[in-house]
Amino acid sequence: MRAGEVRPRSTWWLVVSGVIWALAMTSLLAAVVHQQSATKPIGEWEVFLDDAETAAVILRDAESEDVGVRHARNSLGIEAFSIVDSSGIVMSSTSRTLADRPLANPLLASGVSNGRFTGLAEATAEPIEIDGVVEWPEGTVLYQVLAPIEDGDEFVLLHYDVSELLARRAQPGVIDPLTTQLLALGGVFVVLGALVFIGHSRAARRHRELATESELLRKHSLELEDANAELAAARRKAEQALALAEEKMRIRSEFVLMINHELRTPLTSVVTGAELMRDGDIGPDERRDLIDSMVTNGKRLSEIIDQILAVARIENLGLTYELESVPLETVCAAIDSEISGETSDPVEVAVRTDVRTLALIVSSLADNARTHGAETVTVECNLVSRLQPMVALGEQPKEALFITVADDGPGIDPEFLPRAFEKFEKNSFSSGTGLGLYLVRLMVEALDGSISVHTSPSGTTFELALPAFVRDRTMEAV
């Protein structure tokens, strides 16, 4: 079972417990019913019929009538017991006063003649003596029962004392053995039911404990997952911070080396030229060449310092321009280069830009190309993009004017290309501060445009996309 998962409560114990308690109640109820039946008083005829049937079986299995009479007397607990033949004469009896006498009562005699079961209560006409003792004096009321013996002509005659008969009718108040067995069976089922109930209670309590533990484990698991996620996030941030710090250290080191090289070279040229002009004996032509070199290197120093100051100013204060709609002719005129492409299209185009910044961007790209070995730089204005970019920065406007700056230089190293627009990034074999393309990127983003580049060993093409609108098409300035 997973953490937090709680199994559905099983109903098997309800079925088992219900069956056990049903069996227990059934057994106890059966015991009560059986005991009531066992202790219920019986009627005289039930006693008479039962004793007559028992006596008939005893007599049928006995060796002689006398033996059968004594055996029946002992088995039934009846003192006066006789056998009567089909003519109504007592053939054998446990009482000597009854033997060899005819039945005096006409009802009993009628029962003999008809072969029917007959019984009556009557006072004795003379004393009945058993084993030489008068058991019942004359006038004692006795129950007399005459019953035919099956498969024979004889009859059995039984005499019952009234008090003894009443005692036999009342069943003894002891618990019947079957009642005891049923009670024991019910007790077993009760114990089983109690064990099932106790077991289920313990199982339910344990189930609740497990559910609580499972919920705690689930919460702890979630907390651990959150903690692990936070640790992973913190680790990623730390790794990113470390990588950024290392990158900054690398850039700073490279920047220091680059500045040391880029500043020292023109500065050395200026200082050396000044010393030669002061102390050297040089001719007019050499002096003019030396002054030209000093001016060139001085301008180079000024450009490097301007780039560094421009980056610092932009990063601290940002670029703020007042963008305005400028006709395409004005844009093209501001770009000091050869214009070709689709600019001859009569469709009137307006560009939302800052002309001076745009001219600076194009000029920077052209100068960067010449610095890195290009001999020819071509600038074109188009209404559609004609470049398959390898790297693209910024979000291209939905309606745009595309300005391409293409050169025939050696191209940019493809592995370096993704970092070309980053600050202080430059190819190891190229000169410069590594700020030119970074400044271009910042200025393009300030003009709400985008820039993309494609390079190969035969040259590099930069494409600017600037927000524009055409008068006879649905285009709206951003």
PAKESE-181533 format. One record per residue (C-alpha): residue number from 1; residue in three letters; z negated, y, x negated. Coordinates in Angstrom, 2 decimals. Layout:
NODE  pos  code        Z        Y        X
NODE  NUM   ALA        Z        Y        X
...
END
This chain:
NODE  pos  code        Z        Y        X
NODE    1   MET     0.00     0.00     0.00
NODE    2   ARG     1.04     3.33    -1.47
NODE    3   ALA    -1.38     6.20    -1.91
NODE    4   GLY    -1.98     7.95     1.38
NODE    5   GLU    -0.38     5.19     3.45
NODE    6   VAL    -2.55     3.77     6.30
NODE    7   ARG    -1.49     0.48     7.83
NODE    8   PRO    -1.43     0.27    11.64
NODE    9   ARG    -4.48    -1.40    13.16
NODE   10   SER    -3.86    -5.08    13.91
NODE   11   THR    -4.51    -6.46    17.40
NODE   12   TRP    -4.77   -10.10    16.39
NODE   13   TRP    -8.55    -9.94    16.39
NODE   14   LEU    -8.50    -8.70    19.99
NODE   15   VAL    -6.51   -11.76    21.05
NODE   16   VAL    -8.67   -14.19    19.07
NODE   17   SER   -11.91   -12.54    20.15
NODE   18   GLY   -10.78   -12.49    23.79
NODE   19   VAL    -9.89   -16.20    23.71
NODE   20   ILE   -13.21   -17.13    22.07
NODE   21   TRP   -15.31   -15.09    24.51
NODE   22   ALA   -13.29   -16.48    27.43
NODE   23   LEU   -13.98   -20.03    26.23
NODE   24   ALA   -17.66   -19.18    25.75
NODE   25   MET   -17.97   -17.76    29.27
NODE   26   THR   -16.05   -20.72    30.70
NODE   27   SER   -18.34   -23.22    28.93
NODE   28   LEU   -21.50   -21.43    30.07
NODE   29   LEU   -20.23   -21.13    33.63
NODE   30   ALA   -19.27   -24.82    33.67
NODE   31   ALA   -22.75   -25.71    32.40
NODE   32   VAL   -24.38   -23.71    35.19
NODE   33   VAL   -22.13   -25.23    37.85
NODE   34   HIS   -22.66   -28.75    36.56
NODE   35   GLN   -26.42   -28.34    36.38
NODE   36   GLN   -26.51   -27.01    39.92
NODE   37   SER   -24.47   -29.98    41.05
NODE   38   ALA   -26.65   -32.41    39.11
NODE   39   THR   -29.89   -31.05    40.61
NODE   40   LYS   -28.61   -30.66    44.19
NODE   41   PRO   -30.44   -32.97    46.68
NODE   42   ILE   -28.33   -35.86    47.97
NODE   43   GLY   -28.19   -37.19    51.55
NODE   44   GLU   -29.52   -40.55    52.81
NODE   45   TRP   -26.10   -42.02    53.34
NODE   46   GLU   -25.12   -41.25    49.77
NODE   47   VAL   -28.22   -43.17    48.63
NODE   48   PHE   -27.50   -46.03    51.05
NODE   49   LEU   -23.83   -46.36    50.09
NODE   50   ASP   -24.52   -46.19    46.37
NODE   51   ASP   -27.31   -48.82    46.53
NODE   52   ALA   -25.25   -51.12    48.81
NODE   53   GLU   -22.27   -51.04    46.44
NODE   54   THR   -24.53   -51.67    43.45
NODE   55   ALA   -26.25   -54.60    45.17
NODE   56   ALA   -22.89   -56.14    46.17
NODE   57   VAL   -21.71   -56.06    42.54
NODE   58   ILE   -24.99   -57.59    41.32
NODE   59   LEU   -24.86   -60.39    43.88
NODE   60   ARG   -21.21   -61.17    43.12
NODE   61   ASP   -21.94   -61.57    39.44
NODE   62   ALA   -25.25   -63.46    39.85
NODE   63   GLU   -25.60   -67.25    39.27
NODE   64   SER   -27.55   -67.79    42.53
NODE   65   GLU   -28.68   -65.81    45.50
NODE   66   ASP   -32.34   -65.83    44.47
NODE   67   VAL   -31.48   -64.55    40.98
NODE   68   GLY   -29.19   -61.91    42.49
NODE   69   VAL   -31.89   -60.76    44.91
NODE   70   ARG   -34.48   -60.33    42.15
NODE   71   HIS   -31.98   -58.59    39.88
NODE   72   ALA   -30.92   -56.19    42.65
NODE   73   ARG   -34.53   -55.47    43.52
NODE   74   ASN   -35.33   -54.54    39.93
NODE   75   SER   -32.14   -52.53    39.44
NODE   76   LEU   -32.43   -50.52    42.65
NODE   77   GLY   -36.21   -50.10    42.62
NODE   78   ILE   -36.39   -51.31    46.27
NODE   79   GLU   -39.22   -53.67    47.16
NODE   80   ALA   -37.63   -55.23    50.29
NODE   81   PHE   -34.14   -56.57    49.64
NODE   82   SER   -32.46   -59.41    51.61
NODE   83   ILE   -29.19   -61.31    52.08
NODE   84   VAL   -28.04   -61.90    55.65
NODE   85   ASP   -25.43   -64.48    56.65
NODE   86   SER   -22.70   -63.99    59.22
NODE   87   SER   -24.93   -65.30    62.03
NODE   88   GLY   -27.60   -62.63    61.40
NODE   89   ILE   -30.16   -64.95    59.70
NODE   90   VAL   -31.94   -63.71    56.54
NODE   91   MET   -30.93   -66.21    53.91
NODE   92   SER   -32.93   -64.89    50.95
NODE   93   SER   -35.34   -61.99    50.59
NODE   94   THR   -37.88   -60.46    48.28
NODE   95   SER   -40.36   -60.57    51.20
NODE   96   ARG   -41.55   -63.94    52.42
NODE   97   THR   -42.22   -62.50    55.87
NODE   98   LEU   -38.49   -61.64    56.28
NODE   99   ALA   -36.94   -64.86    54.98
NODE  100   ASP   -35.33   -67.30    57.44
NODE  101   ARG   -35.71   -64.89    60.34
NODE  102   PRO   -32.95   -63.54    62.56
NODE  103   LEU   -32.34   -59.82    62.78
NODE  104   ALA   -34.53   -58.53    65.57
NODE  105   ASN   -32.84   -55.19    66.04
NODE  106   PRO   -29.74   -55.45    68.20
NODE  107   LEU   -28.02   -52.55    66.27
NODE  108   LEU   -28.28   -54.45    63.02
NODE  109   ALA   -27.11   -57.63    64.76
NODE  110   SER   -24.13   -55.68    66.12
NODE  111   GLY   -23.32   -54.54    62.60
NODE  112   VAL   -23.24   -58.16    61.46
NODE  113   SER   -20.96   -59.21    64.29
NODE  114   ASN   -18.62   -56.30    63.67
NODE  115   GLY   -18.82   -56.36    59.84
NODE  116   ARG   -19.80   -52.70    59.67
NODE  117   PHE   -22.17   -50.61    57.63
NODE  118   THR   -25.24   -49.95    59.77
NODE  119   GLY   -28.43   -47.99    59.18
NODE  120   LEU   -31.42   -46.94    61.26
NODE  121   ALA   -35.07   -45.85    61.05
NODE  122   GLU   -37.45   -48.16    62.89
NODE  123   ALA   -41.09   -49.14    62.91
NODE  124   THR   -41.79   -52.66    61.69
NODE  125   ALA   -42.85   -55.17    64.35
NODE  126   GLU   -45.03   -57.02    61.84
NODE  127   PRO   -46.36   -56.38    58.36
NODE  128   ILE   -43.97   -56.86    55.43
NODE  129   GLU   -45.56   -58.74    52.59
NODE  130   ILE   -44.18   -58.75    49.07
NODE  131   ASP   -45.59   -61.05    46.39
NODE  132   GLY   -48.55   -61.88    48.64
NODE  133   VAL   -49.43   -58.23    49.19
NODE  134   VAL   -48.80   -56.36    52.42
NODE  135   GLU   -46.51   -53.61    51.24
NODE  136   TRP   -45.89   -52.07    54.68
NODE  137   PRO   -48.32   -52.68    57.61
NODE  138   GLU   -47.14   -53.24    61.15
NODE  139   GLY   -45.78   -50.06    62.70
NODE  140   THR   -44.65   -48.52    59.38
NODE  141   VAL   -41.41   -46.62    59.82
NODE  142   LEU   -38.77   -47.84    57.40
NODE  143   TYR   -35.11   -47.07    56.87
NODE  144   GLN   -33.10   -50.29    57.24
NODE  145   VAL   -29.51   -50.45    55.96
NODE  146   LEU   -27.07   -53.32    56.55
NODE  147   ALA   -23.89   -53.38    54.45
NODE  148   PRO   -21.21   -56.09    54.21
NODE  149   ILE   -20.46   -57.64    50.85
NODE  150   GLU   -16.81   -57.22    49.96
NODE  151   ASP   -14.75   -60.44    49.90
NODE  152   GLY   -17.54   -62.42    51.56
NODE  153   ASP   -19.29   -63.22    54.83
NODE  154   GLU   -22.77   -62.18    53.70
NODE  155   PHE   -24.51   -58.84    54.19
NODE  156   VAL   -27.17   -57.03    52.20
NODE  157   LEU   -30.24   -55.68    54.00
NODE  158   LEU   -32.27   -52.92    52.32
NODE  159   HIS   -35.59   -51.50    53.46
NODE  160   TYR   -36.58   -47.96    52.32
NODE  161   ASP   -40.00   -46.37    52.52
NODE  162   VAL   -39.59   -42.83    53.94
NODE  163   SER   -41.62   -41.17    51.17
NODE  164   GLU   -39.75   -43.05    48.46
NODE  165   LEU   -36.40   -42.23    50.05
NODE  166   LEU   -37.23   -38.51    50.18
NODE  167   ALA   -38.24   -38.65    46.51
NODE  168   ARG   -34.89   -40.24    45.62
NODE  169   ARG   -32.98   -37.57    47.58
NODE  170   ALA   -34.47   -34.82    45.41
NODE  171   GLN   -32.66   -34.90    42.03
NODE  172   PRO   -34.95   -34.52    39.00
NODE  173   GLY   -35.18   -30.95    37.65
NODE  174   VAL   -34.35   -31.91    34.07
NODE  175   ILE   -31.24   -30.61    32.31
NODE  176   ASP   -28.32   -32.97    32.55
NODE  177   PRO   -26.88   -34.18    29.18
NODE  178   LEU   -23.43   -32.84    30.07
NODE  179   THR   -25.04   -29.48    30.87
NODE  180   THR   -26.61   -29.51    27.41
NODE  181   GLN   -23.24   -30.27    25.82
NODE  182   LEU   -21.54   -27.48    27.73
NODE  183   LEU   -24.31   -25.05    26.78
NODE  184   ALA   -23.98   -26.07    23.13
NODE  185   LEU   -20.20   -25.59    23.27
NODE  186   GLY   -20.66   -22.16    24.88
NODE  187   GLY   -23.19   -21.28    22.17
NODE  188   VAL   -20.68   -22.26    19.48
NODE  189   PHE   -18.05   -20.02    21.05
NODE  190   VAL   -20.58   -17.18    21.33
NODE  191   VAL   -21.40   -17.53    17.63
NODE  192   LEU   -17.70   -17.62    16.77
NODE  193   GLY   -17.09   -14.52    18.89
NODE  194   ALA   -19.97   -12.74    17.20
NODE  195   LEU   -18.64   -13.72    13.77
NODE  196   VAL   -15.17   -12.47    14.68
NODE  197   PHE   -16.64    -9.20    15.98
NODE  198   ILE   -18.81    -8.73    12.90
NODE  199   GLY   -15.93    -9.64    10.61
NODE  200   HIS   -13.62    -7.22    12.37
NODE  201   SER   -16.25    -4.48    12.25
NODE  202   ARG   -16.63    -4.97     8.52
NODE  203   ALA   -12.88    -5.16     8.08
NODE  204   ALA   -12.42    -1.99    10.13
NODE  205   ARG   -15.09    -0.21     8.11
NODE  206   ARG   -13.46    -1.40     4.90
NODE  207   HIS   -10.08    -0.33     6.28
NODE  208   ARG   -11.45     3.14     6.95
NODE  209   GLU   -12.93     3.25     3.47
NODE  210   LEU    -9.61     2.18     1.99
NODE  211   ALA    -7.79     4.75     4.12
NODE  212   THR   -10.18     7.46     2.89
NODE  213   GLU    -9.77     6.30    -0.70
NODE  214   SER    -6.01     6.16    -0.20
NODE  215   GLU    -5.99     9.70     1.17
NODE  216   LEU    -8.06    10.88    -1.78
NODE  217   LEU    -5.71     9.09    -4.14
NODE  218   ARG    -2.74    10.69    -2.38
NODE  219   LYS    -4.30    14.14    -2.70
NODE  220   HIS    -5.14    13.49    -6.34
NODE  221   SER    -1.61    12.22    -6.89
NODE  222   LEU    -0.17    15.38    -5.34
NODE  223   GLU    -2.53    17.49    -7.42
NODE  224   LEU    -1.48    15.60   -10.53
NODE  225   GLU     2.17    16.04    -9.61
NODE  226   ASP     1.60    19.77    -9.11
NODE  227   ALA    -0.30    19.95   -12.37
NODE  228   ASN     2.45    18.02   -14.15
NODE  229   ALA     5.05    20.31   -12.60
NODE  230   GLU     3.08    23.36   -13.73
NODE  231   LEU     2.68    21.87   -17.19
NODE  232   ALA     6.39    21.07   -17.32
NODE  233   ALA     7.22    24.60   -16.17
NODE  234   ALA     4.80    26.06   -18.70
NODE  235   ARG     6.29    23.86   -21.39
NODE  236   ARG     9.81    24.95   -20.46
NODE  237   LYS     8.71    28.59   -20.49
NODE  238   ALA     7.04    28.05   -23.84
NODE  239   GLU    10.14    26.35   -25.18
NODE  240   GLN    12.31    29.15   -23.80
NODE  241   ALA     9.96    31.77   -25.25
NODE  242   LEU     9.99    29.96   -28.57
NODE  243   ALA    13.76    29.67   -28.50
NODE  244   LEU    14.04    33.33   -27.54
NODE  245   ALA    11.64    34.31   -30.30
NODE  246   GLU    13.56    32.22   -32.80
NODE  247   GLU    16.82    33.73   -31.53
NODE  248   LYS    15.38    37.21   -31.84
NODE  249   MET    14.19    36.43   -35.35
NODE  250   ARG    17.63    35.09   -36.21
NODE  251   ILE    19.35    38.13   -34.72
NODE  252   ARG    16.92    40.46   -36.44
NODE  253   SER    17.50    38.76   -39.79
NODE  254   GLU    21.25    38.78   -39.33
NODE  255   PHE    21.08    42.39   -38.14
NODE  256   VAL    19.12    43.42   -41.23
NODE  257   LEU    21.62    41.63   -43.45
NODE  258   MET    24.55    43.08   -41.50
NODE  259   ILE    23.17    46.63   -41.61
NODE  260   ASN    22.41    46.24   -45.28
NODE  261   HIS    26.02    45.20   -45.90
NODE  262   GLU    27.78    47.47   -43.40
NODE  263   LEU    25.82    50.59   -44.42
NODE  264   ARG    25.63    49.89   -48.14
NODE  265   THR    29.39    49.44   -48.62
NODE  266   PRO    30.59    52.79   -47.19
NODE  267   LEU    27.46    54.56   -48.41
NODE  268   THR    28.04    53.27   -51.93
NODE  269   SER    31.63    54.47   -51.73
NODE  270   VAL    30.55    57.96   -50.60
NODE  271   VAL    27.81    58.23   -53.24
NODE  272   THR    30.06    56.94   -56.00
NODE  273   GLY    32.88    59.29   -54.99
NODE  274   ALA    30.51    62.26   -54.93
NODE  275   GLU    29.18    61.37   -58.39
NODE  276   LEU    32.71    61.09   -59.76
NODE  277   MET    33.67    64.44   -58.31
NODE  278   ARG    30.56    65.98   -59.80
NODE  279   ASP    30.59    64.43   -63.23
NODE  280   GLY    34.04    62.93   -63.72
NODE  281   ASP    37.15    64.43   -65.19
NODE  282   ILE    39.71    63.54   -62.52
NODE  283   GLY    43.05    64.94   -61.58
NODE  284   PRO    44.09    66.54   -58.32
NODE  285   ASP    45.70    63.35   -56.93
NODE  286   GLU    42.71    61.20   -57.77
NODE  287   ARG    40.40    63.84   -56.31
NODE  288   ARG    42.44    63.86   -53.07
NODE  289   ASP    42.37    60.02   -52.84
NODE  290   LEU    38.66    60.01   -53.56
NODE  291   ILE    38.00    62.61   -50.88
NODE  292   ASP    40.08    60.61   -48.36
NODE  293   SER    38.04    57.48   -49.19
NODE  294   MET    34.79    59.38   -48.82
NODE  295   VAL    35.90    60.76   -45.44
NODE  296   THR    36.95    57.28   -44.23
NODE  297   ASN    33.69    55.69   -45.32
NODE  298   GLY    31.70    58.58   -43.88
NODE  299   LYS    33.42    58.07   -40.53
NODE  300   ARG    32.64    54.37   -40.79
NODE  301   LEU    28.97    55.19   -41.36
NODE  302   SER    29.06    57.56   -38.41
NODE  303   GLU    30.61    54.88   -36.17
NODE  304   ILE    27.97    52.31   -37.15
NODE  305   ILE    25.17    54.77   -36.52
NODE  306   ASP    26.75    55.84   -33.20
NODE  307   GLN    27.01    52.20   -32.07
NODE  308   ILE    23.39    51.48   -32.95
NODE  309   LEU    22.22    54.64   -31.20
NODE  310   ALA    24.43    53.90   -28.17
NODE  311   VAL    22.97    50.40   -27.77
NODE  312   ALA    19.42    51.73   -28.07
NODE  313   ARG    20.12    54.51   -25.57
NODE  314   ILE    21.80    52.18   -23.06
NODE  315   GLU    19.05    49.54   -23.27
NODE  316   ASN    16.31    52.15   -22.87
NODE  317   LEU    17.89    54.51   -20.34
NODE  318   GLY    20.80    52.54   -18.92
NODE  319   LEU    24.28    53.86   -18.16
NODE  320   THR    24.66    56.47   -15.45
NODE  321   TYR    28.15    57.43   -14.34
NODE  322   GLU    29.54    59.24   -11.38
NODE  323   LEU    32.27    56.86   -10.29
NODE  324   GLU    35.11    58.49    -8.44
NODE  325   SER    38.52    57.52    -7.11
NODE  326   VAL    41.10    58.21    -9.79
NODE  327   PRO    44.92    57.85    -9.34
NODE  328   LEU    46.56    55.16   -11.40
NODE  329   GLU    48.65    57.73   -13.27
NODE  330   THR    45.49    59.47   -14.46
NODE  331   VAL    44.03    56.17   -15.64
NODE  332   CYS    47.19    55.28   -17.52
NODE  333   ALA    47.43    58.71   -19.08
NODE  334   ALA    43.85    58.46   -20.32
NODE  335   ILE    44.68    55.27   -22.19
NODE  336   ASP    46.26    56.31   -25.48
NODE  337   SER    48.60    53.29   -25.84
NODE  338   GLU    51.85    51.81   -24.61
NODE  339   ILE    51.77    51.20   -20.83
NODE  340   SER    53.94    48.51   -19.30
NODE  341   GLY    53.83    45.88   -16.53
NODE  342   GLU    53.68    46.68   -12.81
NODE  343   THR    52.76    50.35   -13.10
NODE  344   SER    56.21    51.28   -11.93
NODE  345   ASP    55.41    49.83    -8.50
NODE  346   PRO    55.72    52.67    -5.95
NODE  347   VAL    52.55    51.55    -4.22
NODE  348   GLU    49.96    54.25    -4.69
NODE  349   VAL    46.83    52.90    -6.31
NODE  350   ALA    43.49    54.60    -6.82
NODE  351   VAL    40.79    53.26    -9.12
NODE  352   ARG    37.07    53.83    -8.64
NODE  353   THR    35.94    54.44   -12.20
NODE  354   ASP    34.88    56.89   -14.89
NODE  355   VAL    38.04    57.74   -16.86
NODE  356   ARG    36.33    58.66   -20.12
NODE  357   THR    34.29    55.44   -20.20
NODE  358   LEU    37.35    53.39   -19.34
NODE  359   ALA    39.31    55.03   -22.15
NODE  360   LEU    36.41    54.32   -24.51
NODE  361   ILE    36.40    50.63   -23.46
NODE  362   VAL    40.13    50.22   -24.08
NODE  363   SER    39.89    52.12   -27.35
NODE  364   SER    36.98    49.95   -28.50
NODE  365   LEU    38.89    46.74   -27.71
NODE  366   ALA    41.99    48.04   -29.53
NODE  367   ASP    39.96    49.14   -32.56
NODE  368   ASN    38.09    45.81   -32.58
NODE  369   ALA    41.42    43.97   -32.60
NODE  370   ARG    42.79    46.02   -35.49
NODE  371   THR    39.53    45.62   -37.39
NODE  372   HIS    39.86    41.83   -37.18
NODE  373   GLY    43.44    41.67   -38.44
NODE  374   ALA    45.73    42.52   -35.53
NODE  375   GLU    48.85    44.53   -36.30
NODE  376   THR    49.99    45.18   -32.74
NODE  377   VAL    47.85    45.97   -29.67
NODE  378   THR    49.43    46.20   -26.22
NODE  379   VAL    47.78    47.61   -23.09
NODE  380   GLU    49.11    46.88   -19.57
NODE  381   CYS    48.06    47.77   -16.02
NODE  382   ASN    48.71    45.21   -13.24
NODE  383   LEU    47.77    44.72    -9.60
NODE  384   VAL    47.33    40.95   -10.05
NODE  385   SER    45.53    38.91   -12.71
NODE  386   ARG    47.80    37.20   -15.23
NODE  387   LEU    45.11    35.61   -17.39
NODE  388   GLN    43.64    32.12   -17.53
NODE  389   PRO    40.19    33.12   -18.79
NODE  390   MET    38.21    31.06   -21.23
NODE  391   VAL    35.11    33.28   -20.77
NODE  392   ALA    34.46    35.68   -17.87
NODE  393   LEU    31.59    38.13   -17.44
NODE  394   GLY    30.64    40.15   -14.36
NODE  395   GLU    31.75    39.80   -10.74
NODE  396   GLN    35.41    40.48   -10.20
NODE  397   PRO    36.04    43.04    -7.38
NODE  398   LYS    37.81    41.75    -4.28
NODE  399   GLU    40.49    44.45    -4.68
NODE  400   ALA    41.03    45.34    -8.32
NODE  401   LEU    43.27    46.91   -10.93
NODE  402   PHE    43.69    44.66   -13.94
NODE  403   ILE    44.01    46.23   -17.42
NODE  404   THR    44.89    43.83   -20.23
NODE  405   VAL    44.43    44.53   -23.93
NODE  406   ALA    46.42    41.99   -25.97
NODE  407   ASP    46.73    41.66   -29.74
NODE  408   ASP    48.54    39.45   -32.23
NODE  409   GLY    45.49    38.82   -34.42
NODE  410   PRO    44.14    35.48   -35.64
NODE  411   GLY    42.10    34.96   -32.47
NODE  412   ILE    38.41    34.26   -31.93
NODE  413   ASP    36.73    31.02   -32.92
NODE  414   PRO    36.38    29.04   -29.62
NODE  415   GLU    32.88    27.92   -30.60
NODE  416   PHE    31.84    31.52   -31.17
NODE  417   LEU    33.61    32.88   -28.07
NODE  418   PRO    30.70    32.27   -25.58
NODE  419   ARG    28.46    34.44   -27.82
NODE  420   ALA    31.04    37.11   -28.60
NODE  421   PHE    29.64    39.60   -26.03
NODE  422   GLU    26.01    39.18   -27.15
NODE  423   LYS    24.17    41.78   -29.22
NODE  424   PHE    24.57    41.53   -33.02
NODE  425   GLU    26.66    38.39   -32.65
NODE  426   LYS    29.69    38.19   -34.88
NODE  427   ASN    31.80    35.64   -36.67
NODE  428   SER    30.52    34.92   -40.15
NODE  429   PHE    33.90    35.82   -41.66
NODE  430   SER    34.35    39.08   -39.74
NODE  431   SER    33.14    42.56   -40.55
NODE  432   GLY    31.40    44.95   -38.17
NODE  433   THR    28.01    45.29   -36.59
NODE  434   GLY    28.41    42.76   -33.79
NODE  435   LEU    27.82    45.53   -31.26
NODE  436   GLY    31.37    46.41   -30.23
NODE  437   LEU    31.95    43.75   -27.56
NODE  438   TYR    28.30    44.03   -26.47
NODE  439   LEU    28.84    47.76   -25.75
NODE  440   VAL    32.11    46.94   -23.93
NODE  441   ARG    30.24    44.47   -21.74
NODE  442   LEU    27.56    47.03   -20.86
NODE  443   MET    30.13    49.70   -20.01
NODE  444   VAL    32.23    47.30   -17.88
NODE  445   GLU    29.15    46.28   -15.90
NODE  446   ALA    28.31    49.99   -15.42
NODE  447   LEU    31.78    50.52   -13.93
NODE  448   ASP    31.15    47.67   -11.40
NODE  449   GLY    33.92    45.66   -13.01
NODE  450   SER    34.37    42.42   -14.89
NODE  451   ILE    35.90    41.34   -18.18
NODE  452   SER    37.48    38.05   -19.18
NODE  453   VAL    39.07    36.80   -22.38
NODE  454   HIS    41.58    34.23   -23.54
NODE  455   THR    42.13    33.53   -27.22
NODE  456   SER    44.33    31.38   -29.42
NODE  457   PRO    45.45    31.40   -33.07
NODE  458   SER    48.37    33.65   -32.06
NODE  459   GLY    46.22    36.37   -30.53
NODE  460   THR    43.52    37.41   -28.07
NODE  461   THR    43.82    38.99   -24.62
NODE  462   PHE    41.03    40.87   -22.84
NODE  463   GLU    41.41    41.65   -19.12
NODE  464   LEU    39.40    44.32   -17.32
NODE  465   ALA    39.07    44.18   -13.50
NODE  466   LEU    38.13    47.55   -11.95
NODE  467   PRO    37.45    48.34    -8.26
NODE  468   ALA    40.62    49.78    -6.64
NODE  469   PHE    42.26    50.37    -3.28
NODE  470   VAL    45.91    50.63    -2.25
NODE  471   ARG    46.87    53.15     0.40
NODE  472   ASP    49.16    50.89     2.42
NODE  473   ARG    46.84    47.84     2.27
NODE  474   THR    43.37    47.37     3.69
NODE  475   MET    41.32    48.05     0.55
NODE  476   GLU    38.06    49.89     0.42
NODE  477   ALA    36.39    51.36    -2.62
NODE  478   VAL    33.04    49.86    -3.52
END
